[in-house]
Amino acid sequence: MRILKGDMVVVRTGDERAKAPRRVLRIVEGGARLVVEGVNRVYRHVKKGHPKSPQGGRLSVELPIDASNVQVYCPKCDRGVRLASKVNADGSKYRGCRKCGAALVAGGS
């Protein structure tokens, strides 16, 4: 199931795995990689005259991580979960938690 911009995710592998749920800032490469807030931060050295840093120096930026290294966070279960495509009584679809069935909307729920 796709992870969407604004979803709250839990990083499951790597150096960032012990941190609290974080928000997805951007989807890269058709959903294969994600930029997650506060995860995989590196310094980029820039010359003087750069639009974001006219005096030059080091910019701290977030790089993409693989989508397989995160799980969507379910506030009801209070952990990372797998997603399921569920159907309402009126026939409309929604993304839900496989464990408890709670609806998960992009931007946090």
C-alpha positions as CSV (number, residue, x, y, z in Angstrom):
1,M,0.0,0.0,0.0
2,R,1.3,3.5,-0.8
3,I,2.7,5.8,1.8
4,L,1.5,9.3,1.2
5,K,2.9,12.8,1.9
6,G,1.9,13.9,5.4
7,D,1.7,10.3,6.8
8,M,3.1,9.6,10.2
9,V,5.7,6.8,9.9
10,V,7.9,4.8,12.2
11,V,11.5,4.1,11.0
12,R,12.1,0.4,11.5
13,T,15.8,0.0,10.5
14,G,19.0,2.0,10.6
15,D,20.3,4.6,13.1
16,E,16.9,6.3,13.3
17,R,14.9,3.3,14.4
18,A,14.4,4.3,18.1
19,K,12.9,7.7,17.4
20,A,9.2,8.7,17.7
21,P,6.8,8.8,14.7
22,R,7.8,11.3,12.1
23,R,6.0,13.0,9.2
24,V,6.7,12.2,5.5
25,L,7.8,15.4,3.8
26,R,8.2,14.3,0.2
27,I,7.9,11.2,-2.0
28,V,10.8,10.5,-4.4
29,E,11.2,8.1,-7.3
30,G,7.5,7.1,-7.6
31,G,7.1,6.1,-4.0
32,A,10.2,4.0,-3.7
33,R,12.0,6.5,-1.5
34,L,10.7,9.0,1.1
35,V,12.1,12.1,2.8
36,V,11.1,11.9,6.4
37,E,11.4,14.9,8.8
38,G,14.5,14.7,11.0
39,V,15.7,11.4,9.6
40,N,18.9,10.8,7.5
41,R,20.2,14.4,8.0
42,V,23.5,15.3,6.4
43,Y,25.5,18.5,5.9
44,R,25.8,20.1,2.4
45,H,28.7,22.5,2.0
46,V,27.7,25.5,-0.1
47,K,29.6,28.3,-1.7
48,K,28.8,32.0,-1.1
49,G,25.9,33.3,-3.1
50,H,23.8,30.2,-2.7
51,P,20.1,31.2,-2.5
52,K,19.4,29.4,0.8
53,S,22.7,30.5,2.4
54,P,24.2,33.7,0.8
55,Q,27.1,33.8,3.2
56,G,28.0,30.1,2.4
57,G,28.7,27.4,4.9
58,R,27.0,24.1,5.8
59,L,23.3,23.4,5.3
60,S,21.7,20.6,7.1
61,V,19.4,18.7,4.7
62,E,17.3,15.5,4.9
63,L,18.0,12.8,2.3
64,P,15.6,10.2,1.1
65,I,15.4,6.7,2.7
66,D,13.9,3.6,1.2
67,A,10.2,3.1,1.7
68,S,10.7,-0.5,2.9
69,N,12.5,0.8,6.0
70,V,9.3,2.5,7.4
71,Q,5.9,1.6,8.5
72,V,2.8,3.8,8.8
73,Y,2.1,4.8,12.4
74,C,-1.3,3.8,13.9
75,P,-2.2,6.1,16.9
76,K,-4.8,3.6,18.2
77,C,-2.3,0.7,18.2
78,D,0.6,3.1,19.1
79,R,3.0,1.4,16.8
80,G,4.0,0.9,13.1
81,V,1.5,-1.2,11.2
82,R,0.8,-2.6,7.8
83,L,-2.0,-1.0,5.8
84,A,-5.1,-2.5,4.3
85,S,-7.6,-1.2,1.7
86,K,-11.0,-1.1,3.5
87,V,-14.5,-0.3,2.1
88,N,-17.1,1.8,3.9
89,A,-20.8,0.9,4.0
90,D,-21.4,3.5,1.3
91,G,-18.8,1.8,-1.0
92,S,-16.0,4.3,-0.6
93,K,-12.5,3.1,0.0
94,Y,-10.1,4.1,2.8
95,R,-6.7,3.1,4.1
96,G,-6.9,1.3,7.4
97,C,-4.7,-0.5,10.0
98,R,-4.6,-4.2,9.5
99,K,-4.4,-4.9,13.2
100,C,-7.3,-2.7,14.6
101,G,-9.1,-1.5,11.4
102,A,-8.8,2.2,12.3
103,A,-8.9,4.6,9.4
104,L,-5.5,6.3,8.6
105,V,-5.6,9.6,6.8
106,A,-2.5,11.4,5.4
107,G,-1.4,14.2,7.7
108,G,-1.9,12.2,10.8
109,S,-5.1,10.8,12.3
